[in-house]
Amino acid sequence: MCVAFALVAVTACRQDMQDQPRYKPLAASDFFKDGASARPLVADTVARGQARLDSLLYTGKVDGVVVDQFPFPVTQAVLDRGQERFDIFCSPCHGPLGDGDGMVVRRGFRRPPSYHIDRLRDAPVGHFFDVMTNGFGAMQDYRAQVPVRDRWAIAAYIRALQLSQHATMADVPPAGRATLGRPASSGQESQR
């Protein structure tokens, strides 16, 4: 008899989460005047980490105009990261030098323009960021695959590629000019 009473008392006091009052998603409610249980977001609510107050960093534009500046200093580390990300995400179509002859293109995919044509050499750097973010023509957007700072690093590397393919003797520092035209030294020469 005591066991039966204890069993009834224990089960009667049970309060599981599934027994609490709740609404099913989008169910009707007579509690709110509009009859909906789901409440709209409070005006001007921004999800944590989604404020994106720096329009230059997140859009490549200032006041809606594509910019020709970077949102942070371009260092050797940024260029190295840009090269690494470019090799992974961009070179399959654009090729290792940005000529538009990547492996995917050689197998029949539509050829992207070379980064070395005048139109793209003259384009502001924000253009490249915008295209990576939103896509353009046959190119999909890479917003989900490539983080913001990496897209800027890739844009910096694209600028370095453009400079490397169109450099003149005037672009070479005086100390480096003396080494141009000489054959590169190799370990074999020192062994002779």
Residue frames as qw, qx, qy, qz and C-alpha x, y, z in Angstrom:
[[0.000, 0.887, 0.462, 0.000, 0.00, 0.00, 0.00],
 [0.301, -0.805, 0.116, 0.498, 2.84, 2.42, 0.85],
 [0.427, -0.139, 0.609, 0.654, 4.60, 1.53, -2.36],
 [0.227, 0.614, 0.662, 0.365, 1.49, 2.26, -4.42],
 [0.126, -0.939, -0.259, 0.186, 1.00, 5.59, -2.64],
 [0.390, -0.617, 0.325, 0.601, 4.65, 6.60, -3.18],
 [0.403, 0.153, 0.680, 0.593, 4.39, 5.67, -6.85],
 [0.108, 0.807, 0.542, 0.210, 1.27, 7.80, -7.32],
 [0.269, -0.898, -0.068, 0.341, 2.82, 10.72, -5.38],
 [0.449, -0.390, 0.455, 0.663, 6.04, 10.65, -7.44],
 [0.309, 0.336, 0.676, 0.578, 4.25, 10.55, -10.80],
 [0.010, -0.876, -0.482, -0.023, 1.80, 13.27, -9.79],
 [0.287, -0.852, 0.066, 0.434, 4.65, 15.71, -9.01],
 [0.622, 0.018, 0.479, 0.620, 6.43, 15.14, -12.27],
 [0.262, 0.882, 0.113, -0.376, 6.89, 18.34, -14.31],
 [0.672, 0.059, 0.470, 0.569, 8.54, 17.69, -17.63],
 [0.057, -0.363, 0.223, 0.903, 9.39, 20.40, -20.13],
 [0.068, -0.206, -0.763, -0.609, 6.90, 18.98, -22.60],
 [0.193, -0.640, -0.739, 0.078, 4.10, 19.77, -20.17],
 [0.169, -0.448, -0.192, 0.857, 4.83, 23.48, -19.87],
 [0.412, 0.793, 0.367, -0.256, 2.59, 26.01, -21.59],
 [0.281, -0.358, 0.505, 0.733, 3.90, 26.91, -25.03],
 [0.622, 0.618, 0.075, -0.475, 2.84, 27.75, -28.55],
 [0.764, 0.163, 0.491, 0.386, 3.68, 25.76, -31.63],
 [0.239, -0.255, 0.311, 0.884, 5.47, 27.86, -34.26],
 [0.175, -0.046, -0.423, -0.888, 3.06, 30.19, -36.09],
 [0.166, -0.472, -0.865, 0.039, 0.09, 28.88, -34.09],
 [0.191, -0.691, -0.270, -0.643, -2.82, 31.21, -33.39],
 [0.329, -0.162, -0.622, 0.692, -3.00, 32.98, -30.04],
 [0.196, -0.800, -0.467, -0.322, -5.82, 34.74, -28.29],
 [0.547, -0.566, -0.233, 0.572, -3.37, 36.41, -25.90],
 [0.248, -0.270, 0.218, 0.905, -2.07, 39.00, -28.39],
 [0.407, 0.583, 0.219, -0.668, -4.35, 41.41, -30.27],
 [0.378, 0.513, -0.542, -0.548, -3.04, 40.40, -33.69],
 [0.938, 0.030, 0.105, -0.329, -3.87, 36.74, -32.99],
 [0.753, 0.452, -0.451, 0.157, -0.33, 35.49, -33.72],
 [0.819, -0.548, -0.017, 0.170, 1.85, 33.70, -31.20],
 [0.710, 0.090, 0.081, 0.693, 5.09, 34.57, -33.03],
 [0.120, -0.903, -0.151, 0.383, 6.19, 38.10, -32.22],
 [0.584, 0.745, -0.019, 0.322, 7.86, 40.40, -34.73],
 [0.648, -0.026, -0.231, 0.726, 11.39, 41.64, -34.04],
 [0.189, -0.836, -0.221, 0.465, 11.71, 44.88, -32.15],
 [0.470, 0.873, 0.031, 0.125, 12.48, 47.73, -34.56],
 [0.209, 0.845, -0.455, 0.187, 16.22, 48.27, -35.27],
 [0.824, -0.408, 0.392, -0.026, 17.18, 44.93, -33.70],
 [0.498, 0.647, -0.573, -0.067, 20.51, 43.57, -34.92],
 [0.973, -0.172, -0.148, 0.038, 21.64, 40.02, -34.29],
 [0.547, -0.725, 0.340, 0.242, 24.85, 39.66, -32.32],
 [0.543, -0.268, 0.589, 0.535, 27.86, 39.96, -34.60],
 [0.428, 0.510, 0.636, 0.390, 25.78, 41.29, -37.51],
 [0.031, -0.834, -0.194, 0.515, 26.00, 45.07, -36.99],
 [0.622, 0.316, 0.402, 0.593, 28.41, 45.56, -39.91],
 [0.062, -0.911, -0.189, 0.361, 28.86, 49.25, -39.15],
 [0.238, -0.571, 0.475, 0.626, 31.97, 49.59, -41.32],
 [0.742, 0.578, 0.200, -0.275, 30.51, 49.79, -44.83],
 [0.305, 0.744, -0.571, -0.167, 33.99, 49.94, -46.42],
 [0.237, -0.355, 0.900, -0.092, 35.01, 46.66, -44.78],
 [0.520, 0.193, 0.798, -0.238, 31.76, 44.79, -45.48],
 [0.610, 0.676, 0.370, -0.186, 30.74, 46.17, -48.89],
 [0.588, 0.040, 0.371, 0.718, 33.81, 47.69, -50.55],
 [0.101, 0.676, 0.383, 0.622, 31.79, 50.88, -50.92],
 [0.179, -0.341, -0.415, 0.824, 31.44, 54.20, -49.13],
 [0.348, 0.480, 0.191, -0.783, 28.12, 55.98, -49.58],
 [0.784, 0.452, 0.376, -0.200, 27.28, 53.46, -52.29],
 [0.483, 0.801, -0.341, -0.095, 30.41, 54.21, -54.37],
 [0.962, 0.002, -0.077, 0.261, 33.00, 51.46, -54.98],
 [0.285, -0.913, 0.262, 0.126, 36.29, 52.52, -53.37],
 [0.755, 0.501, -0.337, 0.257, 39.92, 52.21, -54.36],
 [0.077, -0.622, 0.604, -0.493, 41.28, 51.75, -50.85],
 [0.587, -0.104, -0.796, 0.105, 41.68, 48.93, -48.38],
 [0.547, -0.735, -0.165, -0.365, 39.96, 48.95, -44.98],
 [0.740, -0.620, 0.203, 0.167, 43.19, 47.84, -43.27],
 [0.003, 0.773, -0.562, -0.294, 46.93, 48.03, -44.05],
 [0.938, 0.313, -0.136, -0.060, 48.15, 45.59, -46.68],
 [0.381, -0.697, 0.606, 0.038, 51.13, 43.77, -45.22],
 [0.269, 0.381, -0.857, -0.220, 53.19, 40.85, -46.45],
 [0.223, 0.078, 0.919, -0.315, 51.08, 38.58, -44.23],
 [0.551, 0.499, 0.313, -0.591, 47.90, 39.86, -45.89],
 [0.490, 0.571, -0.489, -0.442, 49.38, 39.25, -49.36],
 [0.058, 0.245, -0.968, 0.015, 50.49, 35.74, -48.35],
 [0.385, 0.276, 0.762, -0.442, 47.01, 34.97, -47.06],
 [0.542, 0.588, 0.004, -0.601, 45.52, 36.43, -50.23],
 [0.336, 0.466, -0.754, -0.319, 47.73, 34.24, -52.40],
 [0.118, -0.032, 0.974, -0.191, 46.77, 31.16, -50.42],
 [0.453, 0.451, 0.571, -0.516, 43.04, 31.91, -50.68],
 [0.465, 0.607, -0.295, -0.574, 43.37, 32.91, -54.36],
 [0.160, 0.332, -0.907, -0.204, 45.05, 29.58, -55.15],
 [0.206, 0.179, 0.922, -0.274, 42.20, 27.73, -53.45],
 [0.354, 0.603, 0.572, -0.429, 39.12, 29.65, -54.55],
 [0.340, 0.792, -0.051, -0.504, 40.07, 31.69, -57.64],
 [0.042, -0.535, 0.722, 0.437, 42.79, 29.94, -59.63],
 [0.499, 0.203, 0.841, 0.056, 40.59, 27.01, -60.76],
 [0.450, 0.777, 0.440, 0.014, 38.83, 29.48, -63.09],
 [0.110, 0.981, -0.103, -0.123, 41.10, 32.54, -63.23],
 [0.813, 0.391, -0.247, 0.353, 44.40, 30.62, -63.44],
 [0.701, -0.412, -0.234, 0.533, 47.48, 31.06, -61.25],
 [0.339, -0.056, 0.074, 0.936, 48.41, 34.41, -62.87],
 [0.235, 0.593, 0.401, -0.657, 44.85, 35.71, -63.30],
 [0.038, 0.232, -0.604, -0.761, 44.86, 35.27, -67.09],
 [0.706, 0.193, 0.124, -0.670, 41.48, 33.51, -67.07],
 [0.662, 0.341, -0.625, -0.235, 42.90, 30.15, -68.14],
 [0.464, -0.392, 0.692, -0.391, 42.33, 28.00, -65.07],
 [0.115, -0.080, 0.986, 0.095, 41.85, 24.25, -65.10],
 [0.405, 0.485, 0.674, -0.383, 38.05, 24.54, -65.08],
 [0.401, 0.720, -0.118, -0.553, 38.19, 26.74, -68.18],
 [0.100, 0.450, -0.818, -0.343, 40.46, 24.27, -69.96],
 [0.155, 0.141, 0.977, -0.043, 37.78, 21.66, -69.37],
 [0.011, 0.467, 0.732, 0.497, 35.02, 23.66, -71.03],
 [0.159, -0.750, -0.513, 0.386, 33.70, 26.16, -68.49],
 [0.261, 0.912, 0.194, 0.251, 33.14, 29.75, -69.60],
 [0.620, 0.137, -0.181, 0.751, 36.36, 31.80, -69.59],
 [0.238, -0.874, -0.279, 0.319, 36.47, 34.71, -67.11],
 [0.366, 0.895, -0.112, 0.230, 38.16, 37.95, -68.20],
 [0.706, 0.116, -0.326, 0.618, 41.87, 38.32, -67.53],
 [0.391, -0.805, -0.245, 0.372, 42.77, 40.54, -64.60],
 [0.475, -0.321, 0.270, 0.773, 45.33, 42.12, -66.92],
 [0.249, 0.625, 0.511, 0.536, 42.94, 43.84, -69.33],
 [0.123, 0.302, -0.108, 0.939, 42.75, 47.62, -69.01],
 [0.517, -0.539, -0.291, -0.598, 39.18, 47.59, -67.69],
 [0.822, -0.481, -0.301, 0.047, 40.13, 45.45, -64.68],
 [0.606, 0.029, -0.244, 0.756, 43.54, 47.04, -64.12],
 [0.015, -0.353, 0.007, -0.935, 41.73, 50.40, -63.87],
 [0.581, -0.560, -0.489, -0.331, 38.88, 49.05, -61.71],
 [0.287, -0.657, 0.433, -0.547, 38.89, 50.15, -58.07],
 [0.171, 0.202, -0.936, 0.232, 39.92, 47.45, -55.61],
 [0.462, 0.097, 0.560, -0.681, 36.43, 47.56, -54.08],
 [0.701, 0.303, -0.325, -0.558, 35.13, 46.17, -57.38],
 [0.483, 0.228, -0.845, 0.018, 36.97, 42.89, -56.83],
 [0.097, 0.002, 0.792, -0.603, 35.68, 42.68, -53.26],
 [0.576, 0.226, 0.183, -0.764, 32.13, 43.39, -54.45],
 [0.682, 0.284, -0.545, -0.395, 32.31, 40.72, -57.16],
 [0.309, 0.136, -0.908, 0.248, 33.61, 38.15, -54.67],
 [0.226, 0.091, 0.642, -0.727, 30.84, 39.11, -52.25],
 [0.574, 0.390, 0.295, -0.656, 27.88, 39.29, -54.65],
 [0.632, 0.213, 0.692, 0.277, 29.00, 37.41, -57.76],
 [0.258, 0.668, -0.183, -0.674, 28.98, 38.77, -61.31],
 [0.536, 0.417, -0.579, -0.451, 28.04, 37.19, -64.64],
 [0.838, 0.014, -0.532, -0.121, 28.79, 33.46, -64.49],
 [0.334, 0.241, -0.704, 0.578, 30.73, 33.84, -61.24],
 [0.558, -0.616, -0.550, -0.077, 28.86, 32.85, -58.11],
 [0.234, -0.833, 0.252, -0.433, 29.17, 34.83, -54.90],
 [0.659, 0.114, -0.645, 0.369, 31.75, 33.64, -52.37],
 [0.337, -0.629, 0.199, -0.672, 30.22, 35.42, -49.37],
 [0.881, -0.388, 0.065, -0.262, 29.56, 32.17, -47.51],
 [0.947, 0.095, -0.136, 0.274, 32.83, 30.43, -48.43],
 [0.563, 0.275, -0.192, 0.755, 35.37, 33.24, -47.99],
 [0.340, -0.717, -0.416, 0.443, 35.38, 35.46, -44.87],
 [0.155, 0.979, 0.126, -0.029, 35.40, 39.25, -45.28],
 [0.284, -0.819, 0.413, 0.277, 39.07, 39.80, -44.43],
 [0.613, -0.084, 0.694, 0.369, 40.11, 36.97, -46.75],
 [0.495, 0.729, 0.440, 0.173, 38.15, 38.56, -49.62],
 [0.018, 0.985, -0.144, -0.094, 40.12, 41.77, -49.04],
 [0.512, -0.529, 0.603, 0.308, 43.37, 39.76, -48.90],
 [0.645, 0.317, 0.624, 0.307, 42.48, 38.16, -52.25],
 [0.308, 0.929, 0.197, 0.060, 41.75, 41.62, -53.70],
 [0.242, -0.865, 0.384, 0.215, 45.19, 42.77, -52.51],
 [0.607, -0.205, 0.692, 0.333, 46.80, 39.72, -54.12],
 [0.568, 0.648, 0.474, 0.182, 44.94, 40.41, -57.39],
 [0.097, 0.988, -0.097, -0.067, 46.46, 43.91, -57.34],
 [0.443, -0.617, 0.594, 0.266, 49.91, 42.35, -56.76],
 [0.673, 0.214, 0.653, 0.274, 49.33, 40.00, -59.73],
 [0.410, 0.871, 0.259, 0.081, 48.34, 42.93, -61.90],
 [0.117, -0.928, 0.324, 0.144, 51.45, 44.86, -60.89],
 [0.608, -0.370, 0.649, 0.268, 53.71, 41.86, -61.43],
 [0.644, 0.378, 0.603, 0.281, 52.52, 41.35, -65.00],
 [0.328, 0.859, 0.232, 0.317, 52.80, 45.03, -65.99],
 [0.511, -0.748, 0.071, 0.418, 55.91, 46.18, -64.13],
 [0.543, 0.792, -0.130, 0.248, 58.49, 48.38, -65.78],
 [0.664, 0.164, -0.373, 0.627, 62.14, 48.95, -64.93],
 [0.081, -0.529, 0.180, -0.826, 61.07, 52.14, -63.11],
 [0.763, -0.481, -0.112, -0.417, 59.01, 49.98, -60.71],
 [0.885, -0.078, -0.335, 0.314, 62.10, 48.01, -59.64],
 [0.434, -0.881, 0.089, 0.168, 64.05, 49.49, -56.69],
 [0.314, 0.834, -0.454, -0.015, 67.57, 50.64, -57.69],
 [0.373, -0.502, 0.775, -0.092, 69.22, 47.90, -55.63],
 [0.750, 0.158, 0.632, -0.118, 67.24, 45.21, -57.46],
 [0.597, 0.751, -0.089, -0.267, 67.90, 46.55, -60.97],
 [0.035, 0.678, -0.724, -0.120, 71.47, 45.28, -60.94],
 [0.457, -0.120, 0.877, -0.089, 70.30, 41.69, -60.49],
 [0.716, 0.524, 0.295, -0.354, 67.90, 41.80, -63.43],
 [0.611, 0.693, -0.340, -0.176, 69.12, 40.14, -66.57],
 [0.002, -0.509, 0.853, -0.119, 71.55, 37.88, -64.72],
 [0.685, -0.103, -0.683, -0.234, 70.78, 34.18, -64.69],
 [0.700, -0.601, 0.121, -0.366, 69.50, 32.93, -61.38],
 [0.088, 0.517, -0.830, 0.190, 72.16, 31.18, -59.34],
 [0.904, -0.171, -0.237, -0.311, 71.55, 27.56, -58.58],
 [0.718, -0.558, 0.414, -0.039, 73.10, 25.08, -56.24],
 [0.923, 0.254, 0.178, 0.229, 74.67, 23.24, -59.22],
 [0.407, 0.822, -0.186, 0.352, 76.97, 26.17, -60.06],
 [0.337, -0.780, 0.453, -0.271, 78.49, 26.14, -56.59],
 [0.895, -0.215, 0.391, -0.006, 79.20, 22.40, -56.85],
 [0.795, 0.585, -0.051, 0.153, 81.30, 22.71, -60.03]]
